[in-house]
Amino acid sequence: MHIGIDGRALSNWRGFGVYLRELLAEIDRLSKHQVTLFVDADQSQTTGALAALPQAWRRIILPPSGRSAFWREEMRLPRFYRDHPVDVFFHPDNNVCWHGRQPMVVTWHDSMVEMFPDYFFGRHPWRRTKGQLAHWLKLQLLRHAASRVITVSESSKRDLCRIGDVAPERVVVVHNGVHPRFRPPTDDTLADRLQQDHGLTPGYILYAGGLNPHKNVEALIRAYATLLDRPLGGTLPPLVLAGKLQDPENPYIVTSARQLQDLVRQLGLTARVHFLGYVPPDEHLVTLYQGAAMLVFPSLYEGFGLPVAEALACGTPVVTANRSSLPEVAGDAALLIDPTSVPELAGAMARLLTDPALAQQLREAGPRQAARFRWETTARQTLAVLEAAVAVQRTPAAAPAGSPTHTV
Protein backbone atom coordinates (compact mmCIF):
# COMPACT_ATOMS: atom_id res chain seq x y z
CA MET A 1 0.00 0.00 0.00
CA HIS A 2 1.26 3.45 -0.91
CA ILE A 3 0.18 6.06 1.69
CA GLY A 4 0.31 9.79 1.02
CA ILE A 5 0.45 11.84 4.23
CA ASP A 6 -0.05 15.56 4.72
CA GLY A 7 3.02 16.21 6.87
CA ARG A 8 2.62 19.93 7.46
CA ALA A 9 1.76 19.43 11.14
CA LEU A 10 5.19 17.93 11.86
CA SER A 11 6.46 21.34 12.97
CA ASN A 12 3.30 22.13 14.95
CA TRP A 13 4.04 22.62 18.67
CA ARG A 14 0.50 21.75 19.81
CA GLY A 15 -1.32 18.43 20.08
CA PHE A 16 -1.63 18.05 16.29
CA GLY A 17 2.14 17.98 15.98
CA VAL A 18 2.65 15.54 18.86
CA TYR A 19 0.01 13.27 17.32
CA LEU A 20 1.61 13.22 13.88
CA ARG A 21 5.20 12.80 15.09
CA GLU A 22 4.36 9.92 17.42
CA LEU A 23 2.07 8.27 14.87
CA LEU A 24 4.65 8.37 12.08
CA ALA A 25 7.37 6.96 14.34
CA GLU A 26 5.14 3.97 15.12
CA ILE A 27 4.04 3.51 11.49
CA ASP A 28 7.71 3.35 10.54
CA ARG A 29 8.31 0.71 13.22
CA LEU A 30 5.22 -1.40 12.49
CA SER A 31 4.75 -1.41 8.71
CA LYS A 32 6.62 -1.70 5.44
CA HIS A 33 4.12 0.34 3.45
CA GLN A 34 5.44 2.87 0.96
CA VAL A 35 5.00 6.41 2.31
CA THR A 36 5.11 9.80 0.61
CA LEU A 37 5.13 12.87 2.87
CA PHE A 38 3.84 16.18 1.55
CA VAL A 39 5.49 19.08 3.39
CA ASP A 40 6.05 22.82 3.04
CA ALA A 41 9.38 24.09 1.70
CA ASP A 42 10.55 25.52 5.04
CA GLN A 43 9.81 22.22 6.81
CA SER A 44 12.00 20.27 4.42
CA GLN A 45 14.98 22.28 5.68
CA THR A 46 14.24 22.92 9.35
CA THR A 47 12.01 20.25 10.89
CA GLY A 48 14.04 17.84 13.00
CA ALA A 49 11.09 15.46 13.16
CA LEU A 50 11.17 15.16 9.37
CA ALA A 51 14.88 14.37 9.36
CA ALA A 52 14.30 11.60 11.91
CA LEU A 53 11.90 9.75 9.60
CA PRO A 54 13.09 7.02 7.22
CA GLN A 55 15.04 8.25 4.21
CA ALA A 56 13.12 5.71 2.12
CA TRP A 57 9.99 7.78 2.65
CA ARG A 58 9.61 10.14 -0.27
CA ARG A 59 9.29 13.87 0.48
CA ILE A 60 7.26 16.11 -1.84
CA ILE A 61 7.42 19.91 -1.43
CA LEU A 62 3.99 21.54 -1.62
CA PRO A 63 3.45 24.69 -3.70
CA PRO A 64 3.41 28.03 -1.82
CA SER A 65 0.17 29.59 -0.63
CA GLY A 66 -0.06 32.31 -3.27
CA ARG A 67 -3.07 34.55 -2.81
CA SER A 68 -4.50 32.91 0.31
CA ALA A 69 -4.52 29.74 2.35
CA PHE A 70 -8.10 29.07 1.19
CA TRP A 71 -7.10 29.34 -2.48
CA ARG A 72 -4.16 27.03 -1.86
CA GLU A 73 -6.11 24.35 -0.01
CA GLU A 74 -9.15 24.17 -2.25
CA MET A 75 -7.79 25.11 -5.68
CA ARG A 76 -4.05 24.54 -6.01
CA LEU A 77 -3.42 21.49 -3.84
CA PRO A 78 -6.06 19.19 -5.40
CA ARG A 79 -4.38 19.60 -8.80
CA PHE A 80 -0.96 19.11 -7.21
CA TYR A 81 -1.97 15.91 -5.41
CA ARG A 82 -3.36 14.44 -8.64
CA ASP A 83 0.14 14.67 -10.11
CA HIS A 84 1.47 12.48 -7.28
CA PRO A 85 -0.95 9.53 -7.05
CA VAL A 86 -1.01 7.21 -4.04
CA ASP A 87 -3.32 4.38 -2.92
CA VAL A 88 -4.77 6.37 -0.02
CA PHE A 89 -4.23 9.91 1.28
CA PHE A 90 -4.14 10.66 5.00
CA HIS A 91 -4.87 14.13 6.41
CA PRO A 92 -3.92 13.89 10.14
CA ASP A 93 -4.85 17.37 11.41
CA ASN A 94 -8.43 18.46 10.61
CA ASN A 95 -7.43 19.43 7.07
CA VAL A 96 -9.48 18.18 4.13
CA CYS A 97 -8.75 18.45 0.42
CA TRP A 98 -10.46 17.17 -2.71
CA HIS A 99 -8.74 14.03 -4.02
CA GLY A 100 -11.25 12.95 -6.64
CA ARG A 101 -11.86 9.20 -6.52
CA GLN A 102 -8.72 8.55 -4.52
CA PRO A 103 -9.48 7.19 -1.02
CA MET A 104 -8.97 9.79 1.69
CA VAL A 105 -8.86 9.36 5.48
CA VAL A 106 -9.02 12.38 7.80
CA THR A 107 -8.28 12.62 11.52
CA TRP A 108 -10.72 15.12 12.98
CA HIS A 109 -9.37 15.97 16.41
CA ASP A 110 -12.09 18.29 17.68
CA SER A 111 -14.86 20.71 16.78
CA MET A 112 -13.08 23.68 18.32
CA VAL A 113 -14.00 25.99 15.42
CA GLU A 114 -17.70 25.53 16.09
CA MET A 115 -17.29 25.86 19.86
CA PHE A 116 -15.13 29.01 19.79
CA PRO A 117 -15.65 30.81 16.45
CA ASP A 118 -14.34 34.15 17.74
CA TYR A 119 -10.93 32.63 18.40
CA PHE A 120 -10.60 31.34 14.84
CA PHE A 121 -12.47 33.97 12.81
CA GLY A 122 -12.39 37.11 14.95
CA ARG A 123 -15.25 39.60 15.07
CA HIS A 124 -14.54 41.52 11.84
CA PRO A 125 -17.60 40.81 9.61
CA TRP A 126 -15.73 40.10 6.36
CA ARG A 127 -13.00 37.98 7.97
CA ARG A 128 -15.61 36.06 9.95
CA THR A 129 -17.77 35.42 6.88
CA LYS A 130 -14.81 34.29 4.80
CA GLY A 131 -13.55 32.00 7.56
CA GLN A 132 -16.96 30.45 8.15
CA LEU A 133 -17.43 29.85 4.43
CA ALA A 134 -14.06 28.10 4.17
CA HIS A 135 -14.86 25.96 7.20
CA TRP A 136 -18.30 25.08 5.83
CA LEU A 137 -16.67 23.90 2.61
CA LYS A 138 -14.21 21.82 4.63
CA LEU A 139 -17.09 20.10 6.42
CA GLN A 140 -18.84 19.38 3.11
CA LEU A 141 -15.68 17.76 1.79
CA LEU A 142 -15.41 15.75 5.00
CA ARG A 143 -19.00 14.56 4.66
CA HIS A 144 -18.92 13.68 0.98
CA ALA A 145 -15.30 12.97 0.01
CA ALA A 146 -13.67 11.26 3.01
CA SER A 147 -13.67 7.46 2.85
CA ARG A 148 -13.20 7.29 6.60
CA VAL A 149 -12.96 9.82 9.43
CA ILE A 150 -10.90 9.12 12.55
CA THR A 151 -11.63 10.94 15.80
CA VAL A 152 -9.37 10.80 18.85
CA SER A 153 -12.19 10.29 21.37
CA GLU A 154 -15.81 9.22 21.59
CA SER A 155 -16.58 12.78 22.62
CA SER A 156 -15.07 14.17 19.41
CA LYS A 157 -17.04 11.64 17.39
CA ARG A 158 -20.32 12.75 18.98
CA ASP A 159 -19.50 16.40 18.32
CA LEU A 160 -18.56 15.77 14.68
CA CYS A 161 -21.66 13.70 13.96
CA ARG A 162 -23.89 16.31 15.58
CA ILE A 163 -22.27 19.48 14.24
CA GLY A 164 -20.91 18.21 10.92
CA ASP A 165 -23.80 15.84 10.16
CA VAL A 166 -21.38 13.00 9.45
CA ALA A 167 -22.87 9.50 9.56
CA PRO A 168 -21.63 7.75 12.76
CA GLU A 169 -20.85 4.52 10.90
CA ARG A 170 -18.23 6.35 8.83
CA VAL A 171 -16.36 7.57 11.93
CA VAL A 172 -13.80 5.41 13.75
CA VAL A 173 -12.53 6.31 17.23
CA VAL A 174 -8.77 5.85 17.60
CA HIS A 175 -7.49 7.27 20.88
CA ASN A 176 -4.24 9.18 21.17
CA GLY A 177 -1.36 7.57 23.01
CA VAL A 178 1.18 8.40 25.71
CA HIS A 179 4.91 8.03 25.07
CA PRO A 180 6.70 5.58 27.44
CA ARG A 181 8.92 8.43 28.67
CA PHE A 182 5.95 9.65 30.73
CA ARG A 183 6.31 7.50 33.84
CA PRO A 184 6.60 7.86 37.63
CA PRO A 185 10.07 8.84 38.90
CA THR A 186 12.33 5.85 39.33
CA ASP A 187 15.31 7.39 41.14
CA ASP A 188 16.17 10.11 43.66
CA THR A 189 17.42 12.68 41.15
CA LEU A 190 14.04 14.40 40.61
CA ALA A 191 14.76 17.41 42.84
CA ASP A 192 18.10 18.01 41.15
CA ARG A 193 16.58 17.69 37.66
CA LEU A 194 13.75 20.06 38.55
CA GLN A 195 16.16 22.67 39.83
CA GLN A 196 18.44 22.30 36.84
CA ASP A 197 15.70 22.27 34.16
CA HIS A 198 13.16 24.70 35.60
CA GLY A 199 14.52 26.28 38.78
CA LEU A 200 11.75 24.63 40.82
CA THR A 201 11.46 22.46 43.91
CA PRO A 202 8.94 19.59 44.04
CA GLY A 203 5.40 20.11 45.30
CA TYR A 204 4.00 22.92 43.11
CA ILE A 205 0.57 23.07 41.46
CA LEU A 206 0.98 22.65 37.70
CA TYR A 207 -0.93 23.63 34.59
CA ALA A 208 0.51 22.46 31.24
CA GLY A 209 -1.02 23.34 27.90
CA GLY A 210 -2.01 26.28 25.74
CA LEU A 211 -2.95 29.63 27.22
CA ASN A 212 -5.88 30.14 24.85
CA PRO A 213 -9.09 31.40 26.52
CA HIS A 214 -10.91 28.06 26.21
CA LYS A 215 -8.20 26.45 28.34
CA ASN A 216 -9.78 28.35 31.24
CA VAL A 217 -6.50 29.29 32.91
CA GLU A 218 -8.12 32.49 34.21
CA ALA A 219 -10.47 30.38 36.37
CA LEU A 220 -7.47 28.41 37.65
CA ILE A 221 -5.65 31.60 38.69
CA ARG A 222 -8.77 32.95 40.43
CA ALA A 223 -9.32 29.62 42.21
CA TYR A 224 -5.69 29.57 43.30
CA ALA A 225 -6.05 33.09 44.73
CA THR A 226 -8.91 31.93 46.98
CA LEU A 227 -6.68 29.24 48.49
CA LEU A 228 -4.70 31.98 50.24
CA ASP A 229 -7.63 32.38 52.62
CA ARG A 230 -8.06 28.67 53.35
CA PRO A 231 -6.51 26.72 56.26
CA LEU A 232 -4.42 24.22 54.31
CA GLY A 233 -2.23 23.08 57.18
CA GLY A 234 0.89 24.46 55.57
CA THR A 235 2.26 26.90 53.03
CA LEU A 236 0.38 27.23 49.75
CA PRO A 237 2.60 25.79 46.97
CA PRO A 238 3.38 28.00 43.97
CA LEU A 239 1.32 27.77 40.79
CA VAL A 240 3.38 26.91 37.70
CA LEU A 241 1.92 27.61 34.25
CA ALA A 242 3.70 25.86 31.36
CA GLY A 243 2.39 27.23 28.09
CA LYS A 244 3.63 29.17 25.08
CA LEU A 245 3.70 32.94 25.60
CA GLN A 246 4.70 33.95 22.06
CA ASP A 247 3.55 32.67 18.67
CA PRO A 248 4.28 34.77 15.56
CA GLU A 249 1.58 32.89 13.65
CA ASN A 250 -1.08 33.46 16.30
CA PRO A 251 -1.11 36.88 17.97
CA TYR A 252 -4.25 35.84 19.85
CA ILE A 253 -2.09 33.66 22.12
CA VAL A 254 0.13 36.64 22.92
CA THR A 255 -2.92 38.70 23.88
CA SER A 256 -4.32 35.91 26.04
CA ALA A 257 -0.98 35.39 27.81
CA ARG A 258 -0.68 39.11 28.57
CA GLN A 259 -4.19 39.17 30.00
CA LEU A 260 -3.31 36.28 32.32
CA GLN A 261 -0.10 38.01 33.41
CA ASP A 262 -2.08 41.19 34.10
CA LEU A 263 -4.58 39.20 36.19
CA VAL A 264 -1.75 37.70 38.27
CA ARG A 265 -0.45 41.21 38.99
CA GLN A 266 -3.93 42.52 39.85
CA LEU A 267 -4.46 39.68 42.34
CA GLY A 268 -1.07 40.26 43.95
CA LEU A 269 0.21 36.81 42.98
CA THR A 270 3.37 37.76 41.09
CA ALA A 271 5.64 36.04 43.62
CA ARG A 272 3.50 32.89 43.66
CA VAL A 273 2.58 32.29 39.99
CA HIS A 274 5.35 31.35 37.57
CA PHE A 275 4.99 31.48 33.77
CA LEU A 276 7.48 28.98 32.37
CA GLY A 277 6.64 29.45 28.70
CA TYR A 278 6.62 26.52 26.29
CA VAL A 279 8.09 23.24 27.56
CA PRO A 280 8.72 20.70 24.77
CA PRO A 281 7.15 17.24 25.18
CA ASP A 282 10.42 15.54 26.08
CA GLU A 283 12.18 14.66 29.34
CA HIS A 284 11.86 18.28 30.50
CA LEU A 285 8.06 17.97 30.49
CA VAL A 286 8.28 14.55 32.16
CA THR A 287 10.30 16.06 35.00
CA LEU A 288 7.77 18.88 35.32
CA TYR A 289 4.88 16.43 35.72
CA GLN A 290 6.81 14.21 38.13
CA GLY A 291 7.61 17.09 40.47
CA ALA A 292 4.07 18.45 40.70
CA ALA A 293 1.76 17.98 43.67
CA MET A 294 -1.03 17.93 41.08
CA LEU A 295 -1.89 18.86 37.51
CA VAL A 296 -4.91 21.13 37.23
CA PHE A 297 -6.43 21.14 33.73
CA PRO A 298 -9.80 22.95 33.79
CA SER A 299 -10.26 23.24 30.01
CA LEU A 300 -13.73 24.07 28.71
CA TYR A 301 -13.28 21.85 25.65
CA GLU A 302 -10.82 19.24 24.39
CA GLY A 303 -10.71 16.71 21.59
CA PHE A 304 -8.58 14.40 23.74
CA GLY A 305 -6.48 16.08 26.44
CA LEU A 306 -2.88 14.88 26.18
CA PRO A 307 -1.65 16.72 29.33
CA VAL A 308 -4.16 14.77 31.43
CA ALA A 309 -3.04 11.41 30.02
CA GLU A 310 0.65 12.31 30.35
CA ALA A 311 0.30 13.48 33.95
CA LEU A 312 -1.63 10.32 34.87
CA ALA A 313 1.16 8.23 33.35
CA CYS A 314 3.66 10.05 35.58
CA GLY A 315 1.62 9.25 38.69
CA THR A 316 0.68 12.90 39.19
CA PRO A 317 -2.74 13.55 40.79
CA VAL A 318 -5.04 15.32 38.34
CA VAL A 319 -7.92 17.77 38.69
CA THR A 320 -9.74 18.24 35.39
CA ALA A 321 -13.06 19.25 33.84
CA ASN A 322 -16.13 17.05 33.76
CA ARG A 323 -16.90 17.83 30.12
CA SER A 324 -15.93 17.00 26.53
CA SER A 325 -13.31 14.23 26.25
CA LEU A 326 -11.68 14.75 29.64
CA PRO A 327 -13.77 12.27 31.69
CA GLU A 328 -13.11 9.71 28.93
CA VAL A 329 -9.34 10.18 29.27
CA ALA A 330 -9.23 10.55 33.07
CA GLY A 331 -11.63 7.73 33.95
CA ASP A 332 -11.76 7.19 37.73
CA ALA A 333 -8.16 8.29 38.20
CA ALA A 334 -8.76 12.05 38.60
CA LEU A 335 -10.98 14.55 40.38
CA LEU A 336 -13.59 15.90 37.96
CA ILE A 337 -15.01 19.39 38.49
CA ASP A 338 -17.30 21.89 36.80
CA PRO A 339 -14.73 24.15 35.11
CA THR A 340 -17.07 27.15 35.22
CA SER A 341 -17.19 27.03 39.04
CA VAL A 342 -14.20 28.72 40.66
CA PRO A 343 -15.24 27.53 44.17
CA GLU A 344 -15.51 23.92 42.99
CA LEU A 345 -12.12 24.13 41.31
CA ALA A 346 -10.55 25.62 44.42
CA GLY A 347 -12.20 22.97 46.58
CA ALA A 348 -10.71 20.12 44.55
CA MET A 349 -7.24 21.65 44.77
CA ALA A 350 -7.63 22.09 48.53
CA ARG A 351 -8.72 18.44 48.91
CA LEU A 352 -5.55 17.19 47.27
CA LEU A 353 -3.38 19.51 49.36
CA THR A 354 -4.96 18.41 52.65
CA ASP A 355 -5.76 14.72 52.03
CA PRO A 356 -2.53 12.70 51.52
CA ALA A 357 -4.48 9.43 51.27
CA LEU A 358 -6.54 10.76 48.36
CA ALA A 359 -3.43 12.08 46.63
CA GLN A 360 -1.72 8.69 47.01
CA GLN A 361 -4.80 6.90 45.69
CA LEU A 362 -4.71 9.03 42.54
CA ARG A 363 -0.96 8.57 42.16
CA GLU A 364 -1.50 4.81 42.06
CA ALA A 365 -4.56 4.94 39.80
CA GLY A 366 -3.08 7.32 37.22
CA PRO A 367 -0.54 5.00 35.52
CA ARG A 368 -3.15 2.23 35.29
CA GLN A 369 -5.57 4.54 33.49
CA ALA A 370 -2.89 5.99 31.21
CA ALA A 371 -1.79 2.48 30.17
CA ARG A 372 -4.97 2.34 28.06
CA PHE A 373 -3.41 4.87 25.69
CA ARG A 374 -0.43 3.66 23.64
CA TRP A 375 0.89 5.17 20.41
CA GLU A 376 1.53 1.66 19.09
CA THR A 377 -2.18 0.94 19.39
CA THR A 378 -2.99 4.27 17.76
CA ALA A 379 -0.75 3.41 14.80
CA ARG A 380 -2.07 -0.14 14.39
CA GLN A 381 -5.68 1.03 14.40
CA THR A 382 -4.90 3.93 12.03
CA LEU A 383 -3.19 1.58 9.59
CA ALA A 384 -6.25 -0.68 9.74
CA VAL A 385 -8.48 2.26 8.79
CA LEU A 386 -6.20 3.21 5.87
CA GLU A 387 -6.04 -0.39 4.64
CA ALA A 388 -9.83 -0.72 4.85
CA ALA A 389 -10.28 2.45 2.78
CA VAL A 390 -8.05 1.03 0.06
CA ALA A 391 -9.77 -2.36 0.17
CA VAL A 392 -13.18 -0.77 -0.35
CA GLN A 393 -11.89 1.30 -3.26
CA ARG A 394 -10.41 -1.79 -4.94
CA THR A 395 -13.59 -3.87 -4.59
CA PRO A 396 -15.38 -3.86 -7.99
CA ALA A 397 -18.82 -3.59 -6.41
CA ALA A 398 -17.76 -1.09 -3.77
CA ALA A 399 -20.50 1.07 -2.34
CA PRO A 400 -20.17 4.84 -2.80
CA ALA A 401 -18.38 6.94 -0.20
CA GLY A 402 -20.62 7.50 2.77
CA SER A 403 -22.27 4.09 2.59
CA PRO A 404 -22.91 2.37 5.96
CA THR A 405 -20.77 -0.52 4.66
CA HIS A 406 -17.70 1.66 5.22
CA THR A 407 -16.83 0.28 8.65
CA VAL A 408 -13.72 -1.25 10.13
Summary of the structure (lengths in Angstrom):
residues: 408
radius of gyration: 22.0
end to end distance: 17.1
largest distance: 71.7
contacts: 1359
relative contact order: 0.13
helix: 48%
strand: 14%
